[in-house]
């Protein structure tokens, strides 16, 4: 019952907030202006979508979720990411300044206990450094795919549904409330963010969402199922992670710093090939659904590690063939 209530409450509260935040953004000129390069929308679009999702999420959480010290530090880190992104939306921070803020937020997450707790793959000494790197990568992964109407939101919705199903399936009921609180806000926001978008996530929204999905996997007791189950979140979040890896490779080959913007995102490649925005979203949804099925089969032992590597190789081959052929 709490799960349903948190989802519905976050949905309707976010839906209520969005028109008011749009009006506020236009009033104070907090809008994303087209530049003809990566930003090819026809007219200015308000930011502040991240605030709508955040407040919808927090409101539902406050009424349904038990707050503890771990949750307090989680919210501190998430809120810090939101404000770093909001500041960047307003004054355009230098990459090093954004990165420094992300590092502080990451330390909040680590202090709260959001880190790898296993000794199958690595010695325990490496759990904190690997978790630190994972959190930073996922935070930036959602920031990088937010270059097309509805894309980051849809990928986040698919990831939320995947983690929600796993939380119910694995009897993590309090965790399912946390995820449902975000899912309801994301679905409401998508109604305004789908093509043609009436409001954008902004860096505030993409960083906040990235921080959420970077840390939520650490709340699952993956090790209770089999020793390689820790790979499951990597499968679920494969699309934003592939985007990070691909952009680093392409920008490096072009002699561009990996943190500098360029029109080399997979969604922009597909649009250059004549794909419509709704078709790109449908493509992303299908691949997200396939990744969920693969992760579910892997967790339940249908796929073992060698078979998983074959499936991932087939996935990557299909992904890049569609992009570049």
N, C-alpha and C positions, 0 to 999 in steps of 0.2 A: 504493500500500500504506500509506504514512504517513497519507494522507487517511482511509482506512477505519479505521486504528488509532486516530487521534486522535478520530474521531467515536464509536467504540465505547467507548474508554476514558473519555471525558468523560461519556458516557451512563451507564455503570455506576457510575462513581465518584459522580456526582451522585445517582443512585438510591440508592446506599448511604448517603450523607450525610443525606438528607432526613429519615428517621425520627429520627435522632439529634439533628438541629437542631430538629425539632418538640418533642422531649422537653426539650431545653435551653431553648427559648423558653417553654414552659409553666412550667418550674421557676423561671425568673427573671422571669416575668410579662411577657415580651416579646411581647405579643399585641395584635391589633387588635380593640378592643371595638366592637360596633355602637352607632351613635348615632341610628338611626331616620331620618336625613336622606339622606346619601349612602351611609353604611355601614349597609346593611340586612340583613346576614347575621344568622343566628339566634343564634350563640354566638361567643365569642372565637376568633380564628384566629391561629395563630402567624406572626410575621414570620420573618426570617432566610432566606427563599427565595433572596434575592440572594447570600447567602454560599454556598449550595449550588451555584448556577450558577457563581459566581466560582471556587470551588476546583476544581470539575470542569473548567472551562475552563483554569485555570492548570496543573493537573496534566497534562492532555493536551498543552498547549503546551510545557511543560518537557521532555517526552520526545520531541517530534516537530518543534519549530520552531527554526530557527537564531536565536539572540538577538544583536541588534546594538544600537548606541546608540539608533537610532530606536525599536526595540522596547522598550528599557528605559524611555524617556520615555513611550511609549504606556501601558506598564503602570503607571507612576507616576501618570499622569493618570487612568487607569481605576480604580486602587486608591483614589485620593483621592475620586473620585465615590462609590465604594462606601462609604467611611467617612463621608462627608458624609451620605449617605442613611441609614446605620445610626445615626448620631448623631441625625438627625431622627426616626427611628423610636422612639428611646429617650426623648428629652426634648422633641421638637417645637420645632425651631428657627424663628426668625422668617424670613420670606421673604428679607429682605435678607441674612441670614447664609448661607442656602443659596445664594443667588445669588453672593455673594462667593466661596464655595468653588468653585462652578462656574466662575467666571472664572479662578481660579488653575489649575484642571484644564485649562481651555481653553488657557491660555498654555503649559502643558506639551505639549499636543498640537501647538500651533503651533511651538514650539521644536523638536519632533521632526520637523517638516517636513510635518505634516498640514494643508496649505492648498492652495488653488486655484493651479494653475500654467498659466495660459493668458492670451491677450490678444485673444481674438476678441470677447467681449462687452464687456469693460471694459479700461481701462488697467491695466497691472500694479500700479500704486499701490493699486488697489482690491481686489486679490486677498486680502490679509491681512484687512482689515476685513470683507469679505463672508464669508470663511471663519470668522472669529471669530463673526459673527452666526449663520451656519449651524450651527456646533457647539452654541451655546447653545440655539437653537431646537429642534434634534433631541433634545438631552438632555432638555429639558422636555416635548417632545412625547410621549415614551414614559412619562414620569412622569404626564402628564395622562390618557392612555388607560387607565392601570392603575386602573380603578374597578369592574371586574367580573371575576368568576372567569374566569381563563384568557385574557382578552382581550389584554393586553399581551404575554403569552407567545406566543399564537398569531400575532399580527401580527409579532412578532420571529422566529418560526420561518419564516413565509412570506418575510420579508425575507432571512433567512439563506439559505434555499433559492435565492432569486432571485440573490443575490450569489454564492453558491457555483456555480451554473450558469454565470454570467457569467465567474467566475474560471477555470473549466475551459475554457469556450468560447474565452476570450481568452488561454489558455496562461499564466495567472498561477498556477502550481502551488503555490508556497510560500504564496501568499495563500489558496488553497483549503484548506490545512491549518489556517490561522488561523480561517477561517470555520467549518470542520467541527468544530473544537474547541468553539466556542460552540453550534453547532447540536445536537450530541449532548447537551450539558448542558440546553439549552432543552427538548428533547423529553422527557428524563427528568423535568424539573421539571413539564412540562405534565400528566403523568400524575397528579400530586398537586394541581395548581393548577386543573384543569378543574372545572366545577360538579359537586358542591358542593366548593369548595376546602378542602383540609386544611392548606394553608400558602400564604402570600402572598409576593409578591416583596418587598414593602416598598419604601420609597424607595431603599434600598441597591441592590436589584435593578434597579428601573426606571431609576435614574440611570446605573448601570453599563452596562446594555443600550443606553440612549440614547447614552452616550459612545462605545460601540463602533460603532454605526451612523452616528454623526456623523463618525467619522474613517475608517472602512474605505473609503468611496468615494474618498478621496484617494490610496489605494494603487493604483488602477486607472489605466492609461494611456488614458483616454477619448479624448484628442486624437489618437490614432493612427488613429481610425476616421472621424470627421468632426467639423467644428468645433462642432457643437451637441450632441455626445455627452455633454457635462457635465450635461445635463438628465436623463440616465437615472436617477441616484439619486433625484432629486426625484419621478420617476414611481413608482419602487419604494416609496418611503416616503410616498406621497401620503396614506394613511389617517391616520397620526399628525399629519402636517402640516396636513391639513384640520381635524382636531380642534383644533389650536392656533388657527388662523384663525377658526374658528367660535366658539370659546369667547371669544376676544377681542372679537369683534363683539357677541355676545349679552350678555356681562357689561358691556361699555361702554354698550350701549343701556339696560341696567337700572340704570346708575349704580353698578355694582359694580367695584372694582379688578380688572383682568384676572388678577392673581395670587391673588385670594381664591377659595376653593372655592365651587362652586355646583352644583346638580344639573342642569346643562345639557349633559352629555356625550351623544354620539350613542347610546351603548349604553343609557343610562338613558332617553332618549326612546323608543327602540324597546321597552324593557320596559314603559314606561307604556302603549304601544299594544297590549300583550298578548303581545309576543314572549317566548318562553322564552329563557333564557340559551344553551342549545345552538343555538337558531335564530340568535341574534345572532352567535355564533361562526361558524356556517356562512355567514352573510351576509358577515362580514368575510373569511372564507377565499375565497369566490367573488370578491369585489372585489379581493383581493390577487392572486389568480390572473390576473384580467383585467389588472391593472396590470403583472404580469410579462410577459404576452404583448405588451401595448402597448409596454413598454420594449424588449423583444427586437426587435420589428418596427421600432421607431424607430432603434435602434442599427444595424440592418442596412439602413437606408435605404428600407424599405418605406413608412414614414411620414416625410414631410418636415415641416418646421416648421409650415406652415399646416395640414396635415392633423392634426398632433399637437394643435394648439390646438383644432381642431374636436372631436377625440376627447376631450380633457380637458374641454371645455365640456359634451359629452354625458355624460361621467362625473359631473361635478358636478351637472348637472341631475337625473340619475337618483338620485344620492345624496340630494339635498335633497328631491326629490319623495317618496322612500320615508320620509324622516324626518318631514316636516311635513304630508303629505297623508294 
